Amino acid sequence: MSHDPLDKRGAAGGRREDRFPRGLVIRLFAYLIAGHIVAAFLYLLFLVGAQNQ
């Protein structure tokens, strides 16, 4: 397959290369959600720890 933008041979296959792979999108979404959950838990720990002083 050619990567030349002026080459029209691969144009019939559609514009699939413009999108991210589905697995990458799902993994990115899961990491973002998990990261926010961990951050919220740490924030909660600091809030509870500050109240006990």
C-alpha distance (Angstrom), angle and dihedral (degrees) to the residues before:
residue distance angle dihedral
M1 . . .
S2 3.77 . .
H3 3.79 123.0 .
D4 3.79 93.3 -157.6
P5 3.84 108.3 124.9
L6 3.81 90.0 -148.9
D7 3.80 93.2 54.0
K8 3.83 108.7 99.8
R9 3.82 96.9 -169.8
G10 3.82 94.5 94.1
A11 3.82 95.8 41.9
A12 3.82 94.7 94.6
G13 3.80 91.8 67.3
G14 3.79 92.2 68.6
R15 3.79 129.5 -126.2
R16 3.79 98.2 -57.6
E17 3.82 92.7 135.9
D18 3.82 91.1 65.3
R19 3.81 94.1 67.6
F20 3.78 129.3 72.2
P21 3.80 117.1 -111.8
R22 3.79 111.7 -93.5
G23 3.82 93.6 -123.0
L24 3.79 90.7 54.8
V25 3.80 92.2 51.5
I26 3.82 92.2 49.1
R27 3.82 91.9 47.1
L28 3.80 92.2 47.7
F29 3.81 91.2 49.4
A30 3.81 91.4 48.2
Y31 3.82 92.1 48.7
L32 3.80 91.6 49.1
I33 3.81 92.4 49.8
A34 3.81 92.7 44.4
G35 3.81 90.9 47.2
H36 3.78 92.0 52.2
I37 3.81 91.6 47.6
V38 3.82 91.3 51.6
A39 3.82 91.0 46.8
A40 3.82 91.2 49.4
F41 3.81 90.7 49.6
L42 3.80 92.0 50.7
Y43 3.81 90.2 47.3
L44 3.80 89.3 51.3
L45 3.81 90.8 50.1
F46 3.79 91.2 52.4
L47 3.81 91.6 47.3
V48 3.81 92.5 51.4
G49 3.80 91.3 43.8
A50 3.80 92.2 51.4
Q51 3.81 92.0 51.2
N52 3.81 92.4 53.6
Q53 3.80 94.2 60.1
